[in-house]
Amino acid sequence: MLRKNAVKEKLKADQLVVGFRMEFASPLLVEVLGNVGFDFVFIDCEIRNGLSDQAVEEMIRVAESVNLTPIVRVPANRPEIIGNYLNQGAMGIIAPHCLNKEVTQSLVRAVKYPPEGERGIGGRSFSLSNMSLSDYVREANKETMAIALIEDAEGVRNLSEIVSVDGVDVIIVGQYNLSSSMGYPGELDHPEVRQAVEKIISEARAAGKAVAVGPAPLQDPEKLKHFLNMGVRYMDSSLLTLSGVLPRRLCKRSGIATANVL
């Protein structure tokens, strides 16, 4: 049987889901993530760091064994690339640089089988499903997720048409690339950048899409609370973000001034 997408179910119920971004190959770490309560693993193939197709498939298999939903960010929004990762078992695809309606529609077409899209049949996801083709296609279209990443000023200008695309489950705001595209690289608190981020969140929510902000501001509880109050329900962390948060929390608990140890 095809696995149920627990992340998609939770998002439909307006529940928070938390994942971990993998930018390197470590099936062991994926196994640990599933056992400590994460909802999904985000395998970042845009920033590969040596991630081979075999390494990605191994991490997907481990994710399945510990009830993590495997999600892959593809290096490019092309059907042959997207289909490859879906056939390996990915339950969600993040497409970078969704600039307009046409680009976003191409993501949905690549993720979904006909009649909803143009995905081709093949790979372990179907061969191991023990389902008839018609049942598999119906269930796969129901369980897979198309996730559009808005990270360019052009995407903000075309926001209303992007969020109107049927079949998109999640809109992610890529803050750093967006700030750079707007002429304020890394200035996430610049008024124009914050206005654009909040516009994306508001319009995506109004269109019935789940929303994420990347990276999740784990180091800033007030900003995190603000995004949650705005309706952000999908968040991910990584070793990089956690390395900046955990030492500070440990120091706070122990009464040690952060500046003394970092």
Stockholm file with secondary structure:
# STOCKHOLM 1.0

chainA/1-262         MLRKNAVKEKLKADQLVVGFRMEFASPLLVEVLGNVGFDFVFIDCEIRNGLSDQAVEEMIRVAESVNLTPIVRVPANRPEIIGNYLNQGAMGIIAPHCLNKEVTQSLVRAVKYPPEGERGIGGRSFSLSNMSLSDYVREANKETMAIALIEDAEGVRNLSEIVSVDGVDVIIVGQYNLSSSMGYPGELDHPEVRQAVEKIISEARAAGKAVAVGPAPLQDPEKLKHFLNMGVRYMDSSLLTLSGVLPRRLCKRSGIATANVL
#=GR chainA/1-262 SS CCCCCHHHHHHHTTCCEEEEEECSCCHHHHHHHHHTTCSEEEEESSSCTTCCHHHHHHHHHHHHHTTCEEEEECSSCCHHHHHHHHHHTCSEEEESCCCSHHHHHHHHHHHSCTTTCCCCCCSHHHHTSCSCHHHHHHHHHHHCEEEEEECSHHHHHTHHHHHTCTTEEEEEEEHHHHHHHTTCTTCTTSHHHHHHHHHHHHHHHHTTCEEEEESCCTTCHHHHHHHHHHTCCEEEECHHHHHHHHHHHHHHHHTCCGGGTC
#=GC SS_cons         CCCCCHHHHHHHTTCCEEEEEECSCCHHHHHHHHHTTCSEEEEESSSCTTCCHHHHHHHHHHHHHTTCEEEEECSSCCHHHHHHHHHHTCSEEEESCCCSHHHHHHHHHHHSCTTTCCCCCCSHHHHTSCSCHHHHHHHHHHHCEEEEEECSHHHHHTHHHHHTCTTEEEEEEEHHHHHHHTTCTTCTTSHHHHHHHHHHHHHHHHTTCEEEEESCCTTCHHHHHHHHHHTCCEEEECHHHHHHHHHHHHHHHHTCCGGGTC
//
